[in-house]
Amino acid sequence: MANFRQITPFMYVPDIVAGEAFLGKLGFRTLSTYGDYRYMEREGCGIRVMQNSGDDGAPPGNRRFAYYVDVCDVDALYREWQPFLATFPPGDVHGPGNKPYGQRELCILAPDGNVLTFGQPVNVASLPT
């Protein structure tokens, strides 16, 4: 009998209210709140959001720590989020685009510096060389 169910990442943010609002605009809903912690979910995929707490917190987003979310249709998400993503500074949204390693990806740099990437597999043979 399989025992593993899922892996749920922690995202550390400098402002829990702003972090929760950002993910809310991407369609995640808050299922649990406890102090500076939120458990948020969209379509069965969860993320645990925690506010940094001084020297005891994780380093703030530095464009190196990324969250990769496997999805079925990146382009559908882009169309859904396009009005929101249009408000981002140039260069903070990349894609959707095909990658040479067989993924179609949409990368979003959150205002706090965290990078979220949404990707789906594509036919590698059909990609340009």
HELIX and SHEET records of a PDB file:
HELIX    1   1 ILE A   16  LYS A   25  1                                  10    
HELIX    2   2 GLY A   54  ASP A   56  5                                   3    
HELIX    3   3 VAL A   74  LEU A   85  1                                  12    
HELIX    4   4 VAL A  124  SER A  126  5                                   3    
SHEET    1   A 4 PHE A  10  VAL A  13  0                                        
SHEET    2   A 4 CYS A  45  GLN A  51  1                                        
SHEET    3   A 4 TYR A  37  ARG A  42 -1                                        
SHEET    4   A 4 ARG A  29  TYR A  34 -1                                        
SHEET    1   B 4 ALA A  66  ASP A  70  0                                        
SHEET    2   B 4 VAL A 115  PRO A 121  1                                        
SHEET    3   B 4 GLN A 103  LEU A 109 -1                                        
SHEET    4   B 4 VAL A  93  ASN A  98 -1                                        
END                                                                             
